[in-house]
Amino acid sequence: MATIVFAGNLQPSTRRASRTSYASRPARRNTARTREIQRVYRRRRVSAIATLAALTMAAVISVFSVFGGSANADDSTGRAVAPKYMVAQPGDTLWSIGERIAPNASITEVVDELVRLNGTSISSGQLVRIP
């Protein structure tokens, strides 16, 4: 019969492998989580800025609509300015009236304003409001 002889101690080792302590290890960061947090922060910051800009624009528009009114309604002293009129002569058109009242201005803009104030057609003897 064969005999097996062990050389050494058969007891398991109680010595642990050398590990560094938690204090000496650099802190690990979960980079995916950190990036996600930064992305959410940026998204919230951009939406907050966009909301603030929209509210500011709404406030400015409402202030101008309440207090801005019409630039032609008052003169610099605050008194109401009477609208200017001219009597349409036979053969007058809005285009010819626009050329007479504002020879150096853009005629299409003047005619557009005349149409807005008086309608699309005029007749002889009609009072035509001048912008």
C-alpha positions as CSV (number, residue, x, y, z in Angstrom):
1,M,0.0,0.0,0.0
2,A,1.2,3.5,-0.7
3,T,1.6,6.2,1.9
4,I,1.2,9.9,1.1
5,V,3.2,12.2,3.1
6,F,2.5,15.9,3.2
7,A,5.3,18.3,3.7
8,G,4.2,21.3,5.6
9,N,1.2,22.5,7.5
10,L,-2.3,21.4,6.4
11,Q,-4.1,24.2,8.3
12,P,-5.5,27.0,6.1
13,S,-3.7,30.3,6.3
14,T,-5.5,33.0,8.3
15,R,-3.3,35.7,6.9
16,R,-5.2,38.0,4.5
17,A,-3.8,39.5,1.3
18,S,-2.5,43.0,1.8
19,R,-5.1,45.6,0.9
20,T,-4.8,49.3,1.2
21,S,-7.1,51.1,3.6
22,Y,-10.0,53.2,2.4
23,A,-8.4,56.3,3.7
24,S,-5.4,55.9,1.4
25,R,-7.4,55.1,-1.7
26,P,-8.5,57.9,-3.9
27,A,-12.3,58.4,-4.0
28,R,-13.9,56.8,-7.0
29,R,-16.4,58.8,-8.9
30,N,-19.3,57.4,-10.8
31,T,-18.6,59.4,-13.9
32,A,-21.8,58.4,-15.7
33,R,-23.8,59.6,-12.7
34,T,-21.8,62.8,-12.4
35,R,-22.3,63.6,-16.1
36,E,-26.0,62.9,-15.8
37,I,-26.3,65.3,-12.8
38,Q,-24.4,68.0,-14.7
39,R,-26.6,67.5,-17.8
40,V,-29.8,67.9,-15.7
41,Y,-28.3,71.0,-14.0
42,R,-27.5,72.6,-17.3
43,R,-30.9,71.8,-18.7
44,R,-32.6,73.3,-15.6
45,R,-30.4,76.4,-15.8
46,V,-31.2,76.9,-19.5
47,S,-34.9,76.5,-19.0
48,A,-34.8,78.9,-16.1
49,I,-33.0,81.5,-18.2
50,A,-35.4,81.0,-21.1
51,T,-38.4,81.4,-18.8
52,L,-37.0,84.5,-17.3
53,A,-36.3,86.0,-20.8
54,A,-39.9,85.1,-21.9
55,L,-41.4,86.8,-18.8
56,T,-39.2,89.8,-19.3
57,M,-40.3,90.1,-23.0
58,A,-44.0,89.7,-22.0
59,A,-43.6,92.5,-19.4
60,V,-41.9,94.8,-21.8
61,I,-44.5,94.2,-24.5
62,S,-47.4,94.8,-22.0
63,V,-45.8,98.0,-20.7
64,F,-45.4,99.3,-24.3
65,S,-48.9,98.3,-25.2
66,V,-50.4,100.1,-22.2
67,F,-48.2,103.2,-22.1
68,G,-46.8,103.3,-25.7
69,G,-50.1,103.9,-27.4
70,S,-49.7,105.7,-30.7
71,A,-46.7,107.9,-31.4
72,N,-49.0,110.2,-33.5
73,A,-51.6,110.6,-30.8
74,D,-49.8,113.1,-28.7
75,D,-47.1,115.7,-29.3
76,S,-44.1,116.2,-27.0
77,T,-46.2,118.5,-24.6
78,G,-48.8,115.7,-24.0
79,R,-51.6,117.5,-25.9
80,A,-53.7,115.6,-28.4
81,V,-52.8,116.3,-32.0
82,A,-55.6,116.9,-34.4
83,P,-55.5,114.5,-37.3
84,K,-54.5,116.0,-40.7
85,Y,-56.9,115.8,-43.6
86,M,-57.0,116.8,-47.2
87,V,-59.8,116.9,-49.7
88,A,-59.5,114.4,-52.6
89,Q,-59.7,116.1,-56.0
90,P,-61.1,114.4,-59.1
91,G,-58.5,112.0,-60.5
92,D,-56.7,111.6,-57.2
93,T,-55.5,108.2,-56.1
94,L,-53.9,107.1,-52.9
95,W,-50.6,106.7,-54.8
96,S,-50.7,110.4,-56.1
97,I,-51.7,111.7,-52.6
98,G,-48.8,109.7,-51.1
99,E,-46.3,111.2,-53.6
100,R,-47.6,114.7,-52.8
101,I,-47.5,114.4,-49.0
102,A,-44.1,112.6,-48.7
103,P,-42.0,113.0,-51.8
104,N,-38.8,111.7,-50.2
105,A,-40.3,108.8,-48.3
106,S,-40.8,105.2,-49.5
107,I,-44.0,105.6,-51.5
108,T,-45.2,102.0,-50.8
109,E,-45.0,102.6,-47.0
110,V,-46.9,105.9,-47.3
111,V,-49.6,104.3,-49.5
112,D,-49.9,101.4,-47.0
113,E,-50.5,103.8,-44.2
114,L,-53.1,105.8,-46.3
115,V,-54.9,102.5,-47.0
116,R,-54.8,101.6,-43.3
117,L,-56.3,105.0,-42.4
118,N,-58.8,105.5,-45.2
119,G,-59.6,102.2,-46.8
120,T,-58.7,100.9,-50.3
121,S,-60.6,103.4,-52.4
122,I,-61.3,107.2,-52.3
123,S,-63.7,109.4,-54.1
124,S,-63.7,113.0,-55.2
125,G,-64.5,115.4,-52.3
126,Q,-63.7,112.8,-49.6
127,L,-61.7,113.9,-46.6
128,V,-58.5,111.8,-46.8
129,R,-56.7,111.4,-43.5
130,I,-53.0,112.0,-43.8
131,P,-50.5,110.1,-41.6
